[in-house]
Amino acid sequence: MKRITLLLVAVVILAGIIAFTAPASLHADDSAAPIVVTKIPPGYRDWSLISVAHEEGNLHSFAAVLGNDVAIKAYREGKLPYPDGTIIAALHYGHVPSAENNKVFGQAQSFVAGAPTNIQFMVKDSTKYAATGGWGFAFFIDGKPAAPASMQSCFPCHNQAKASDLVFTHYAP
């Protein structure tokens, strides 16, 4: 009888320890959830144009902002938050004066896309990227992902655009 009682007490204690530590380990895993997308989505160059952007400062670039079918549908319908499966791409290029165009215009006024500088992606998956508002972020240079540490500023910056589900770009039909 004593053995059964001791065994039962041991099982209850072990169950209590497991019940107490399991939620803590789940929270630890949540904080380590990935925010970085490491693969370029296939076919992104065939996506539809959402808008264009010109950024001064350190970036000093032109960008074509593209969206997959899920993104375009959400933009057209004005649907917020964006549904899971939404992917937005920003193809950034330097810009250079166009001597050919300026000759036609008779003055220096034309700039065109120069060399590509980077490609950025936002991927909506509210479960996988719950720690970062449902968005995973990517930054590629020459087809290679940037170091994850270099993208730690993505979410804090985008998190300031909560009213538009962390997305800066507005649809330009």
C-alpha positions as CSV (number, residue, x, y, z in Angstrom):
1,M,0.0,0.0,0.0
2,K,2.9,2.4,0.9
3,R,4.5,1.8,-2.5
4,I,1.3,2.6,-4.4
5,T,0.9,5.8,-2.4
6,L,4.5,6.8,-3.0
7,L,4.1,6.0,-6.7
8,L,0.9,8.0,-6.9
9,V,2.5,11.0,-5.1
10,A,5.5,10.8,-7.4
11,V,3.2,10.8,-10.5
12,V,1.2,13.8,-9.2
13,I,4.5,15.7,-8.4
14,L,5.9,14.9,-11.9
15,A,2.6,15.9,-13.5
16,G,2.7,19.2,-11.6
17,I,6.2,19.9,-12.7
18,I,5.4,19.2,-16.3
19,A,2.2,21.3,-16.1
20,F,4.2,24.2,-14.5
21,T,7.1,24.2,-16.9
22,A,5.3,23.5,-20.2
23,P,3.7,26.9,-20.5
24,A,7.0,28.6,-19.7
25,S,8.8,26.7,-22.5
26,L,6.0,27.6,-24.9
27,H,6.5,31.2,-24.2
28,A,10.2,30.9,-24.6
29,D,9.6,29.4,-28.1
30,D,7.2,32.2,-29.0
31,S,9.8,34.9,-28.2
32,A,12.3,33.1,-30.5
33,A,9.7,33.0,-33.4
34,P,11.3,33.8,-36.7
35,I,10.7,37.2,-38.2
36,V,13.0,36.7,-41.2
37,V,12.0,35.3,-44.5
38,T,15.0,33.5,-46.0
39,K,13.8,32.5,-49.5
40,I,12.7,34.7,-52.4
41,P,9.1,33.9,-53.3
42,P,9.0,32.4,-56.8
43,G,7.5,34.3,-59.6
44,Y,7.6,37.7,-57.8
45,R,8.7,39.5,-61.0
46,D,5.3,38.6,-62.6
47,W,3.3,40.1,-59.8
48,S,1.1,43.2,-60.2
49,L,2.2,46.8,-59.5
50,I,0.9,48.2,-56.3
51,S,2.7,51.5,-56.5
52,V,6.1,53.1,-56.9
53,A,8.3,54.8,-54.3
54,H,11.1,57.2,-54.2
55,E,13.2,57.2,-51.0
56,E,15.8,59.8,-50.2
57,G,18.3,59.7,-47.4
58,N,20.5,56.7,-47.1
59,L,18.5,54.6,-49.5
60,H,18.2,57.2,-52.2
61,S,16.3,54.8,-54.5
62,F,13.4,54.2,-56.7
63,A,11.2,51.2,-55.9
64,A,8.6,49.2,-57.8
65,V,6.2,47.8,-55.1
66,L,4.6,44.6,-56.3
67,G,2.0,42.3,-54.8
68,N,1.0,38.7,-55.3
69,D,-2.7,37.9,-56.2
70,V,-3.7,37.8,-52.5
71,A,-2.2,41.3,-51.9
72,I,-3.7,42.8,-55.0
73,K,-7.2,41.5,-54.1
74,A,-6.9,42.9,-50.6
75,Y,-5.6,46.3,-51.8
76,R,-8.5,46.6,-54.3
77,E,-11.1,45.6,-51.8
78,G,-9.5,47.8,-49.1
79,K,-9.3,44.8,-46.8
80,L,-7.5,45.3,-43.5
81,P,-5.8,43.4,-41.9
82,Y,-4.3,41.8,-44.9
83,P,-5.1,38.1,-45.2
84,D,-2.5,35.4,-44.6
85,G,-0.8,34.6,-47.9
86,T,-0.3,38.3,-48.8
87,I,3.2,39.0,-50.1
88,I,4.5,42.4,-50.9
89,A,7.8,43.0,-52.7
90,A,9.8,46.2,-53.1
91,L,12.4,46.1,-55.8
92,H,14.8,48.9,-55.1
93,Y,17.1,50.6,-57.7
94,G,19.5,53.5,-57.6
95,H,18.6,56.3,-60.0
96,V,20.7,58.0,-62.5
97,P,20.1,60.9,-64.9
98,S,19.1,59.9,-68.4
99,A,21.3,61.8,-70.9
100,E,19.1,60.4,-73.8
101,N,15.9,61.7,-72.3
102,N,17.5,65.0,-71.2
103,K,18.6,65.6,-74.8
104,V,15.0,65.2,-76.0
105,F,13.7,67.5,-73.2
106,G,16.4,70.1,-73.9
107,Q,17.3,70.2,-70.2
108,A,18.4,68.0,-67.3
109,Q,15.1,66.7,-65.8
110,S,14.9,63.0,-66.3
111,F,16.0,60.2,-64.1
112,V,15.7,56.4,-64.7
113,A,16.3,53.3,-62.7
114,G,20.0,52.5,-62.2
115,A,21.6,49.4,-60.8
116,P,19.4,47.3,-58.5
117,T,20.3,47.8,-54.8
118,N,18.0,45.3,-52.9
119,I,14.7,43.5,-52.9
120,Q,12.5,43.5,-49.8
121,F,9.5,41.3,-49.0
122,M,6.8,41.3,-46.4
123,V,5.0,37.9,-46.0
124,K,1.8,37.7,-44.0
125,D,1.4,34.6,-41.9
126,S,-0.4,35.6,-38.6
127,T,0.6,32.3,-36.9
128,K,4.2,31.9,-38.0
129,Y,5.0,35.6,-37.5
130,A,2.7,36.4,-34.6
131,A,5.6,38.1,-32.7
132,T,5.9,40.7,-35.4
133,G,2.3,41.6,-36.1
134,G,1.8,38.7,-38.4
135,W,4.4,39.8,-40.9
136,G,7.8,38.2,-41.8
137,F,10.4,40.5,-43.3
138,A,13.1,39.8,-45.9
139,F,15.9,41.8,-47.4
140,F,18.0,40.4,-50.2
141,I,21.1,41.8,-51.9
142,D,22.3,40.1,-55.1
143,G,19.8,37.3,-54.4
144,K,21.3,36.5,-51.0
145,P,19.4,37.2,-47.7
146,A,20.8,39.9,-45.5
147,A,22.0,38.9,-42.0
148,P,19.0,38.4,-39.7
149,A,20.5,40.9,-37.2
150,S,20.4,43.6,-39.9
151,M,16.6,43.2,-40.1
152,Q,15.9,43.8,-36.5
153,S,14.8,47.3,-37.3
154,C,12.1,46.1,-39.8
155,F,9.3,45.4,-37.3
156,P,9.8,48.4,-35.0
157,C,9.7,50.7,-38.0
158,H,6.7,49.0,-39.6
159,N,4.9,48.7,-36.3
160,Q,4.4,52.5,-36.4
161,A,2.0,51.9,-39.3
162,K,-0.5,49.9,-37.3
163,A,-3.5,51.6,-38.9
164,S,-2.5,50.1,-42.2
165,D,-1.6,46.7,-40.9
166,L,2.2,47.6,-40.8
167,V,2.2,48.4,-44.6
168,F,3.5,51.8,-45.8
169,T,2.5,51.6,-49.4
170,H,-0.9,52.7,-50.6
171,Y,-2.5,51.2,-53.7
172,A,-2.1,53.4,-56.8
173,P,-4.6,51.9,-59.3
